């Protein structure tokens, strides 16, 4: 289980609280140090002395979704309500790690559901996105995991999820196409009907004044 760690830096006047497992940091740091040396650098060089530890803490933060239960997050703020229209949260920022190259992909998610007697606190949906995104992922699976979690927990009349993301494995290596954006979508229930799906796409494309 992750422990709470308080990092104090009075010289720049802030306190930062991170959650990580110190034993795991030590183990991961050892491997990062080996990698640094294997690529031809000197891990004992001044600028790299603390890099293995920093990288170990970073990878723990970027994969802390494994310690979270997305369905539990939703269940913590479920409310009975008769609202039966679309609930949409768009432009949710996503940062995740591609499981094929361990490089980031990032972008936005647009998520909607149509309640059937239950609504959820709006802040919980972005938290669910983070819980799944902060794991080793592929965009396709991330999209369906978010959809299935909302559908299974709220049992709404329908769920829609669209993710648009840029992948550094495409931008920095491989095909190296700088403007490539991957779009994935997943739907259930009412959103499988063309009219409802069209309204969803119209709303996520609309710009509010």
Buried (B, 14 or more C-beta within 10 A) or exposed (E): EBEEBEEEEEEEEEEEEBBBBEEBBEEBBEEBBEEBEEEEEEBEEEEBEEBBBEBBBBBBEBBBBEBBEBBEBBEEBBEEEEEEEBBBBBEBEBBBBBEEBEBBBBBBBBBBBBBBBBBBEEEBBBBBBBBBBBBBBBBEEBBBBBBBBBBEBBEBBBBBBBBBBBBBBBBEEEEEEEEEEBEBBBBBBBBEEEEBBEBBEEBBEEEEE
